[in-house]
C-alpha cells in the first residue's frame, strides 16, 4: 500500500470515507468496511458514502 501525498488530508476532510479509502487499493472489502465503520462514522445519520465522513477518519487516525 503506497502512501498518498500530504494533500490527502484535505481530500479526506472533504470527501466520503469510502472514497478516501478507495484511493489505497485495498483488496479486502472487510478491511475497508472495518476502517469505514470504526473510524469514519460517528453516529447513526451518516453512511460511508456521505460527504465529509472522511473528516472523522482523518481525526481518528
N, C-alpha and C positions, 0 to 999 in steps of 0.2 A: 504494500500500500504506500503510495507516494504522498508526501505532504504537499498540499497546495500552497500557493504563495500567501504572504501575510494578509493580503486583501480578502482572504477567505473569511475573516472575521466580520467584515462588512456584509458579505454575501449571506452569512449565517444569520446575522441580525435582521436582515430584511426579507429573507425567503422562508419557505417552509422547511421543517426539519427533514422531511422526506427528500426534498430537492437537494439540500445540503449534503446529506449522507449519500445520495446517488453519485456525487462527484468522486467518491473514493473507490468506486468499482468493487465493492464488497460482494462476494458471490453468495454468501449465506443470507437468505431473507430473514431467518430467525435472528441473526446478529443485528441486522439493520432494525428490525422490529423492536428488539430489546433496547437498543440505544434510543430509538424514537419515543418509546413509551416511558422509559425510566428517566431520561434526561431532557426530552423535548416537550413533553406535555405536563402542564401543571394544573389541570382542572378537568372538569367534565364537558366544558363547552368548546374545546378545540380538538381538532384532529391533526394527524401528522401532515396533512396536505394543506392546512390553513397557513396563510401568510404570517410572518413573524414568530412562528413557533420555533424557528431556528435560533432566536434570541435566547430562549430558555436553555437550549442545548449549549450555546456559547457560554452562558453564565455558569452552567453546571459543570463545564469541563474547562 
